[in-house]
Amino acid sequence: MLSEIVQTLITLWGGKDTYPTEEKINRNIKQLRDEEWFQKLFSQHKDLFLENKEIRYVIGAVNLDKVLRSEKDKRKFQEVLSTLINKKQK
């Protein structure tokens, strides 16, 4: 399961190897908040999205324009976020 998540992240990031800036992370969160599926997730786990470094890294590192254009990539990204949230809640 973890290897699948890592593989998905590498695909979604497009091989990115730099840490995303806070500006990029916040911009991506703002853009995601326009997505209906993310609104519910964000409202339920707002603290994690605003404070958890791993979740924020994933949101900032992803090529969000690419993800949101593809239903397949969007589903993968949703799964990654859900998995990280579930991991953090345990």
C-alpha positions, 0 to 999 in steps of 0.5 A: 500500500505504501509503495503504491502511494509513493508511486502515485505521488511521484507520478502526480509530482512529475519528478519534482525534487524541490520543497514547495514554498508556503505561497505555492502550498497556500495557492494550491489549497485555495484552488482545491477549495473550489473543488466540491470533493475537497470542500468536505475533506477540508472542513472535516480536517482543516487543522491537518491541512493548515498545520501538518507538514506532510499533507501540506508538502503533498499539496504544494508539490503536486502539479495541481493543474495537471491533476485537476484536468484528469479524472484519473489523477484527481481520484489518485490525489484524493486517495493519497490525501485520504490515506495521509489523513487516516494515517495522521488520525491514528 
